[in-house]
């Protein structure tokens, strides 16, 4: 019997990937088994399910650092995701690990992010639960909320990589750990670029000894960090940066927290965004019948706060603003046409 394309892909993985790579054929599978695709491996199929999801499309209108930017050159959650994916794939390819698994995790890692970036995450922690995090919400999106409540039915390894892409826990595959490093490399560097564009940071503000190690140019720094992960992880049982570059990267990250992420200019509108989301949360907990069908239907099995949180976390910046205006801002009275 002639072999399918997906079977040939799996054979190629066995021949060409590192012994440390996670082979697609070893997946723990999906929660709901389905017929194999003849033309795509399971991880390729996961990638496609993520790309075609509504949650993925909404990332284009979700804040990265600068709230609801009108300048089209600022990063959004979508462009951040694509940069993470590109960096992760370079590292996976260089280490001869499973690029398809890495790509799927990278594309899905931020699907549960709230509107207005981490400001929205803080509001959900205050209003709903201190345990709320965007990475747990990303897992909930792909397991429970997408596809009109049926979820995307992704493989176990992709879901594991998504929920462990940040924080103290590590993914069970090296490919998942790569995404953790790629996420940090991406946001450190593109947030510097956006902060310089916004006029709240100059490259010369960064300590000179950090720039000496990592490089002054945007592309130079990314290449330095990526090369350090490849060099530090070659032949190792884990993913890591070389020590000097890793230390400089963490120092640069701390510098950004002090000078960009908590900068009063960058966060000037954040108080308003938090108040707006808190007001929306209060409204829908008071009037749950106003929730959209999916979240109202989930009230049969989920607590009210959980359903309201799911709805608000799904919103884009633009949608949240428009909804707030609709619910709380009086419409301007217009005289009927033709009436003088």
RODO-2510 file (C-alpha; in nm, 4 decimals, decimal comma):
residues 340
     n   res          X          Y          Z
     1     x     0,0000     0,0000     0,0000
     2     x     0,1303     0,3421    -0,0950
     3     x     0,2215     0,5555     0,2061
     4     x     0,0443     0,8824     0,2773
     5     x     0,2244     1,2163     0,2797
     6     x     0,1878     1,2389     0,6579
     7     x     0,3506     0,8952     0,6976
     8     x     0,6406     1,0063     0,4783
     9     x     0,6790     1,3175     0,6961
    10     x     0,7026     1,0968     1,0059
    11     x     0,9639     0,8759     0,8401
    12     x     1,1664     1,1840     0,7520
    13     x     1,1529     1,2963     1,1160
    14     x     1,3025     0,9640     1,2264
    15     x     1,5831     0,9946     0,9698
    16     x     1,6745     1,3597     1,0072
    17     x     1,5859     1,4938     1,3522
    18     x     1,8037     1,4827     1,6598
    19     x     1,7577     1,1936     1,9056
    20     x     1,6447     1,4648     2,1495
    21     x     1,3591     1,5763     1,9220
    22     x     1,0006     1,4861     2,0026
    23     x     0,8760     1,2781     1,7126
    24     x     0,5207     1,3340     1,5959
    25     x     0,4505     0,9626     1,5991
    26     x     0,5096     0,9587     1,9762
    27     x     0,2367     1,2089     2,0574
    28     x     0,0044     1,1291     2,3466
    29     x    -0,2715     1,2205     2,1054
    30     x    -0,5884     1,4234     2,1367
    31     x    -0,8577     1,4178     2,4013
    32     x    -1,1053     1,3258     2,1278
    33     x    -0,9468     1,0860     1,8750
    34     x    -1,0019     1,1662     1,5089
    35     x    -0,9055     1,0193     1,1745
    36     x    -0,5447     1,0999     1,0728
    37     x    -0,4973     1,3534     0,7956
    38     x    -0,3268     1,1977     0,4924
    39     x    -0,1387     1,5175     0,4045
    40     x    -0,0428     1,6645     0,7431
    41     x     0,1135     1,5334     1,0599
    42     x    -0,0701     1,5881     1,3880
    43     x     0,1395     1,8920     1,4796
    44     x     0,0962     2,0453     1,1344
    45     x    -0,2749     1,9937     1,1768
    46     x    -0,2646     2,1685     1,5170
    47     x    -0,0863     2,4630     1,3589
    48     x    -0,3601     2,4962     1,0988
    49     x    -0,6390     2,4704     1,3563
    50     x    -0,4804     2,7534     1,5537
    51     x    -0,4264     2,9776     1,2512
    52     x    -0,7882     2,9349     1,1403
    53     x    -0,9330     3,0019     1,4856
    54     x    -1,1207     3,3179     1,5799
    55     x    -0,8946     3,3691     1,8805
    56     x    -0,5899     3,3839     1,6547
    57     x    -0,7479     3,6452     1,4277
    58     x    -0,8381     3,8611     1,7275
    59     x    -0,4715     3,8924     1,8260
    60     x    -0,4261     4,1609     1,5621
    61     x    -0,6317     4,4043     1,7729
    62     x    -0,4892     4,3189     2,1155
    63     x    -0,2302     4,5303     2,2942
    64     x     0,1297     4,4208     2,3304
    65     x     0,2685     4,7100     2,5432
    66     x     0,1215     5,0348     2,4092
    67     x    -0,2554     5,0444     2,4522
    68     x    -0,4657     5,0555     2,1365
    69     x    -0,1923     5,2211     1,9242
    70     x    -0,3059     5,4192     1,6217
    71     x     0,0421     5,4123     1,4672
    72     x     0,0450     5,0959     1,2603
    73     x     0,4124     5,0276     1,3306
    74     x     0,3666     4,9395     1,6980
    75     x     0,3542     4,5715     1,7808
    76     x     0,0268     4,4015     1,8579
    77     x    -0,0252     4,0617     2,0140
    78     x    -0,0404     3,9209     1,6597
    79     x     0,2926     4,0610     1,5428
    80     x     0,4472     3,9498     1,8716
    81     x     0,3185     3,5964     1,8088
    82     x     0,4632     3,5899     1,4583
    83     x     0,8014     3,7121     1,5839
    84     x     0,8022     3,4450     1,8554
    85     x     0,7194     3,1821     1,5953
    86     x     0,9983     3,2927     1,3636
    87     x     1,2599     3,2944     1,6408
    88     x     1,1430     2,9596     1,7791
    89     x     1,1567     2,7938     1,4387
    90     x     1,5130     2,9152     1,3777
    91     x     1,6261     2,7656     1,7089
    92     x     1,4389     2,4382     1,6558
    93     x     1,5789     2,3984     1,3060
    94     x     1,9358     2,4686     1,4177
    95     x     1,9077     2,2104     1,6974
    96     x     1,7351     1,9610     1,4634
    97     x     1,4275     1,9453     1,6853
    98     x     1,0632     1,9186     1,5749
    99     x     0,9907     2,2444     1,3949
   100     x     0,6220     2,1644     1,3432
   101     x     0,5618     2,1127     1,7153
   102     x     0,7557     2,4298     1,7973
   103     x     0,5568     2,6327     1,5448
   104     x     0,2187     2,5149     1,6719
   105     x     0,3051     2,6001     2,0326
   106     x     0,4401     2,9416     1,9354
   107     x     0,1328     3,0320     1,7316
   108     x    -0,1019     2,9318     2,0135
   109     x     0,0876     3,0581     2,3159
   110     x    -0,1007     3,3889     2,3598
   111     x    -0,4519     3,2993     2,2392
   112     x    -0,5941     3,3661     2,5862
   113     x    -0,4406     3,7068     2,6367
   114     x    -0,6783     3,9745     2,7605
   115     x    -0,7434     4,3093     2,5924
   116     x    -0,4968     4,5831     2,6882
   117     x    -0,2183     4,3348     2,7552
   118     x    -0,1144     4,2647     3,1104
   119     x    -0,3374     4,5466     3,2361
   120     x    -0,6366     4,3308     3,1458
   121     x    -0,4751     4,0312     3,3126
   122     x    -0,4441     4,2287     3,6375
   123     x    -0,8134     4,3253     3,6228
   124     x    -0,9197     3,9629     3,5826
   125     x    -0,7017     3,8703     3,8802
   126     x    -0,8705     4,1387     4,0869
   127     x    -1,2274     4,0835     3,9698
   128     x    -1,2392     3,7100     3,9043
   129     x    -0,9507     3,5196     4,0644
   130     x    -0,5884     3,5800     4,1708
   131     x    -0,5133     3,2534     3,9912
   132     x    -0,6053     3,3972     3,6503
   133     x    -0,3131     3,4063     3,4051
   134     x    -0,3059     3,4553     3,0313
   135     x    -0,1239     3,1254     2,9785
   136     x    -0,3864     2,9232     3,1654
   137     x    -0,6515     3,1138     2,9731
   138     x    -0,4762     3,0240     2,6469
   139     x    -0,5088     2,6581     2,7421
   140     x    -0,8754     2,7104     2,8296
   141     x    -0,9360     2,8758     2,4919
   142     x    -0,8007     2,5804     2,2938
   143     x    -0,9637     2,3192     2,5182
   144     x    -1,3011     2,4695     2,6082
   145     x    -1,3925     2,7929     2,4301
   146     x    -1,2849     2,7904     2,0672
   147     x    -1,4978     2,6362     1,7937
   148     x    -1,8239     2,7385     1,9638
   149     x    -1,7337     2,5629     2,2855
   150     x    -1,5947     2,2431     2,1352
   151     x    -1,2301     2,3496     2,1557
   152     x    -0,9620     2,2879     1,8958
   153     x    -0,8854     1,9327     2,0157
   154     x    -0,5088     1,9861     1,9950
   155     x    -0,2468     1,7253     2,0787
   156     x    -0,1268     1,6945     2,4373
   157     x     0,2241     1,8231     2,3571
   158     x     0,0998     2,1455     2,1984
   159     x    -0,1342     2,2141     2,4895
   160     x     0,1489     2,1418     2,7332
   161     x     0,3757     2,3879     2,5529
   162     x     0,1094     2,6586     2,5484
   163     x     0,0344     2,6477     2,9209
   164     x     0,4045     2,6287     3,0150
   165     x     0,5405     2,8991     2,7836
   166     x     0,6003     3,1355     3,0770
   167     x     0,6208     3,1155     3,4540
   168     x     0,8182     2,8695     3,6643
   169     x     0,6929     2,5453     3,5093
   170     x     0,8694     2,4003     3,2074
   171     x     0,7164     2,2269     2,9080
   172     x     0,7719     1,8541     2,8876
   173     x     0,9315     1,8789     2,5414
   174     x     1,2425     2,0689     2,4366
   175     x     1,0321     2,2239     2,1626
   176     x     0,8015     2,3743     2,4246
   177     x     1,0977     2,5132     2,6192
   178     x     1,2277     2,6754     2,3011
   179     x     0,9054     2,8784     2,2825
   180     x     0,9646     3,0060     2,6374
   181     x     1,3046     3,1411     2,5298
   182     x     1,1735     3,2721     2,1962
   183     x     0,8913     3,4586     2,3717
   184     x     1,1380     3,6398     2,5963
   185     x     1,3812     3,7171     2,3134
   186     x     1,0980     3,8565     2,1018
   187     x     0,9344     4,0830     2,3587
   188     x     1,2583     4,2183     2,5035
   189     x     1,3749     4,3348     2,1630
   190     x     1,0537     4,4527     2,0029
   191     x     0,9523     4,6355     2,3210
   192     x     1,2797     4,8299     2,3045
   193     x     1,2011     4,9154     1,9432
   194     x     0,8480     5,0321     2,0270
   195     x     0,9650     5,2287     2,3321
   196     x     1,2190     5,4136     2,1177
   197     x     0,9481     5,4870     1,8599
   198     x     0,7287     5,6237     2,1382
   199     x     1,0045     5,8539     2,2575
   200     x     1,0242     5,7107     2,6095
   201     x     1,3571     5,5369     2,5587
   202     x     1,6817     5,5879     2,3700
   203     x     1,9266     5,3104     2,2996
   204     x     2,1867     5,5196     2,4813
   205     x     1,9731     5,4863     2,7985
   206     x     2,0519     5,1140     2,8143
   207     x     2,3617     5,0438     3,0268
   208     x     2,6666     5,0344     2,8017
   209     x     2,7979     4,7065     2,9419
   210     x     2,4733     4,5325     2,8418
   211     x     2,4915     4,6701     2,4884
   212     x     2,8556     4,5691     2,4656
   213     x     2,7558     4,2071     2,5229
   214     x     2,4280     4,1975     2,3295
   215     x     2,4772     4,4609     2,0595
   216     x     2,3214     4,8001     1,9913
   217     x     2,1108     4,7155     1,6857
   218     x     1,7733     4,5412     1,7027
   219     x     1,8701     4,2599     1,4675
   220     x     2,2151     4,2258     1,6237
   221     x     2,0693     4,1701     1,9705
   222     x     1,8197     3,9115     1,8488
   223     x     2,0911     3,7241     1,6607
   224     x     2,3166     3,7319     1,9678
   225     x     2,0444     3,5870     2,1903
   226     x     1,9322     3,3257     1,9387
   227     x     2,2917     3,2176     1,8792
   228     x     2,3426     3,1898     2,2556
   229     x     2,0432     2,9553     2,2872
   230     x     2,1668     2,7394     1,9992
   231     x     2,5215     2,7275     2,1358
   232     x     2,4112     2,6697     2,4954
   233     x     2,1669     2,3936     2,4023
   234     x     2,3757     2,2019     2,1489
   235     x     2,4255     1,8498     2,2804
   236     x     2,2540     1,9328     2,6111
   237     x     1,9468     1,7715     2,7614
   238     x     1,7801     2,1084     2,8090
   239     x     1,7374     2,4450     2,6374
   240     x     1,9514     2,7236     2,7784
   241     x     2,1501     3,0338     2,6901
   242     x     2,5243     3,0617     2,7305
   243     x     2,6017     3,2185     3,0667
   244     x     2,7319     3,5606     2,9617
   245     x     2,4509     3,6273     2,7130
   246     x     2,1896     3,4851     2,9503
   247     x     2,3005     3,7153     3,2329
   248     x     2,3009     4,0214     3,0039
   249     x     1,9564     3,9282     2,8703
   250     x     1,8097     3,9076     3,2197
   251     x     1,9673     4,2410     3,3126
   252     x     1,8161     4,3973     3,0014
   253     x     1,4776     4,2519     3,0922
   254     x     1,4966     4,4058     3,4409
   255     x     1,5954     4,7374     3,2823
   256     x     1,2806     4,7261     3,0668
   257     x     1,0579     4,6599     3,3664
   258     x     1,2034     4,9623     3,5429
   259     x     1,2063     5,1975     3,2458
   260     x     0,9362     5,0858     3,0002
   261     x     0,6770     4,8470     3,1454
   262     x     0,6181     5,0709     3,4484
   263     x     0,6903     5,3973     3,2674
   264     x     0,4131     5,6531     3,3437
   265     x     0,4068     5,7741     2,9824
   266     x     0,3691     5,4233     2,8375
   267     x     0,1042     5,3423     3,0969
   268     x    -0,0772     5,6771     3,0933
   269     x    -0,4062     5,5272     2,9744
   270     x    -0,3769     5,1994     3,1632
   271     x    -0,5802     5,3191     3,4629
   272     x    -0,8694     5,4022     3,2306
   273     x    -0,8418     5,0618     3,0611
   274     x    -0,8503     4,8827     3,3953
   275     x    -1,1522     5,0797     3,5146
   276     x    -1,3310     5,0105     3,1884
   277     x    -1,2781     4,6333     3,2067
   278     x    -1,3732     4,6259     3,5746
   279     x    -1,6956     4,8089     3,4880
   280     x    -1,7709     4,5585     3,2110
   281     x    -1,7085     4,2698     3,4505
   282     x    -1,9451     4,4250     3,7042
   283     x    -2,2122     4,4802     3,4380
   284     x    -2,2152     4,1204     3,3118
   285     x    -2,2105     3,9676     3,6594
   286     x    -2,5183     4,1802     3,7313
   287     x    -2,6860     4,1029     3,3972
   288     x    -2,5667     3,7544     3,2924
   289     x    -2,8570     3,7260     3,0502
   290     x    -2,6769     3,9851     2,8359
   291     x    -2,3795     3,7544     2,7753
   292     x    -2,3353     3,6173     2,4213
   293     x    -2,4745     3,2699     2,3559
   294     x    -2,1555     3,0710     2,4200
   295     x    -2,0834     3,2237     2,7588
   296     x    -2,4476     3,2258     2,8630
   297     x    -2,4729     2,8572     2,7711
   298     x    -2,1656     2,7823     2,9820
   299     x    -2,3509     2,9145     3,2873
   300     x    -2,5153     2,5734     3,3051
   301     x    -2,1846     2,4135     3,4053
   302     x    -1,9530     2,7013     3,5043
   303     x    -1,9652     2,9714     3,7754
   304     x    -2,0869     3,3131     3,6641
   305     x    -1,7512     3,4809     3,7278
   306     x    -1,5740     3,2242     3,5118
   307     x    -1,8081     3,2886     3,2184
   308     x    -1,7826     3,6667     3,2461
   309     x    -1,4040     3,6407     3,2681
   310     x    -1,3964     3,4219     2,9553
   311     x    -1,6003     3,6786     2,7640
   312     x    -1,3922     3,9790     2,8686
   313     x    -1,0619     3,7970     2,8124
   314     x    -1,1719     3,7180     2,4574
   315     x    -1,2293     4,0830     2,3662
   316     x    -0,9998     4,2923     2,1509
   317     x    -0,9066     4,6416     2,2665
   318     x    -1,1345     4,7943     2,0058
   319     x    -1,4307     4,5710     2,0896
   320     x    -1,3997     4,6451     2,4631
   321     x    -1,3932     5,0200     2,4002
   322     x    -1,6917     5,0081     2,1652
   323     x    -1,8880     4,7868     2,4038
   324     x    -1,8147     5,0174     2,6950
   325     x    -1,9369     5,3159     2,4916
   326     x    -2,2521     5,1282     2,3960
   327     x    -2,3326     5,0303     2,7548
   328     x    -2,2264     5,3365     2,9508
   329     x    -2,1840     5,6409     2,7246
   330     x    -2,5078     5,8210     2,6260
   331     x    -2,5653     5,8488     2,2542
   332     x    -2,5837     6,1974     2,1083
   333     x    -2,9460     6,2984     2,0375
   334     x    -3,0099     6,3593     1,6709
   335     x    -3,3142     6,5449     1,5398
   336     x    -3,5191     6,3211     1,3085
   337     x    -3,4278     6,3851     0,9441
   338     x    -3,6415     6,6488     0,7824
   339     x    -3,7648     6,7907     1,1141
   340     x    -3,6671     7,1572     1,1511
***
